[in-house]
Amino acid sequence: KCPRRLLELRFREITGKSILEDILEIRIEQAKLLISQSADDWETIAKSCGFNSVQAFRKQFIAMTGVSPAVWRRKRKQ
């Protein structure tokens, strides 16, 4: 058994990022796929990617990509 803090420290040593940062990266990558490959609404996509609200999803998406999910979708349809 490994204490949580030790796990977090080792994870950061190996990957250069926190466990939460890694999880959020994976969620946003999944969201990018769903946005590009489906016409699902934002609530469906947010829930599918583990976000509790569309607002939290949108905020994190913008923070990680620099654009809103709507802009991402428009750019992928061009």
C-alpha positions as CSV (number, residue, x, y, z in Angstrom):
1,K,0.0,0.0,0.0
2,C,1.3,3.4,-0.9
3,P,0.3,6.7,0.8
4,R,-1.6,9.0,-1.5
5,R,0.9,11.9,-1.2
6,L,3.8,9.6,-2.1
7,L,1.9,8.4,-5.1
8,E,1.2,11.9,-6.2
9,L,4.8,12.9,-5.8
10,R,6.1,9.8,-7.8
11,F,3.5,10.4,-10.5
12,R,4.7,14.0,-10.9
13,E,8.4,12.9,-10.9
14,I,7.7,10.5,-13.7
15,T,5.2,12.5,-15.9
16,G,6.0,16.1,-15.0
17,K,2.3,16.7,-14.1
18,S,-0.2,16.0,-11.4
19,I,-2.7,13.1,-11.5
20,L,-5.5,15.7,-11.9
21,E,-3.8,17.4,-14.8
22,D,-3.4,14.0,-16.5
23,I,-7.0,13.1,-15.9
24,L,-8.2,16.5,-17.3
25,E,-6.0,16.1,-20.3
26,I,-7.6,12.7,-21.1
27,R,-11.1,14.1,-20.6
28,I,-10.4,17.0,-22.9
29,E,-8.9,14.7,-25.6
30,Q,-12.0,12.6,-25.4
31,A,-14.2,15.7,-25.7
32,K,-12.3,16.8,-28.8
33,L,-13.1,13.4,-30.4
34,L,-16.7,13.6,-29.5
35,I,-17.0,17.2,-30.7
36,S,-15.3,16.3,-34.0
37,Q,-17.2,13.0,-34.6
38,S,-20.7,13.7,-33.3
39,A,-23.4,16.3,-33.2
40,D,-24.1,15.7,-29.5
41,D,-25.1,18.7,-27.4
42,W,-22.6,20.2,-24.9
43,E,-24.3,18.6,-21.9
44,T,-24.1,15.1,-23.3
45,I,-20.4,15.6,-24.2
46,A,-19.6,17.2,-20.8
47,K,-21.2,14.3,-18.9
48,S,-19.6,11.7,-21.2
49,C,-16.2,13.1,-20.4
50,G,-16.7,13.2,-16.6
51,F,-17.6,16.9,-16.1
52,N,-20.4,17.8,-13.7
53,S,-21.6,20.8,-15.7
54,V,-21.4,22.3,-19.1
55,Q,-19.8,25.4,-17.4
56,A,-17.0,23.4,-15.9
57,F,-16.4,21.6,-19.1
58,R,-16.4,24.8,-21.2
59,K,-14.0,26.5,-18.7
60,Q,-11.6,23.6,-18.8
61,F,-11.8,23.2,-22.5
62,I,-10.9,26.8,-23.1
63,A,-8.1,26.7,-20.5
64,M,-6.5,23.7,-22.3
65,T,-7.2,24.5,-26.0
66,G,-7.5,28.3,-26.1
67,V,-10.9,28.1,-27.8
68,S,-14.4,27.3,-26.8
69,P,-15.9,23.9,-27.7
70,A,-18.2,25.6,-30.3
71,V,-15.2,27.2,-32.0
72,W,-13.4,23.8,-32.0
73,R,-16.4,22.2,-33.6
74,R,-16.7,24.9,-36.3
75,K,-13.0,24.6,-37.1
76,R,-13.3,20.8,-37.5
77,K,-16.2,21.1,-39.9
78,Q,-14.4,23.4,-42.3
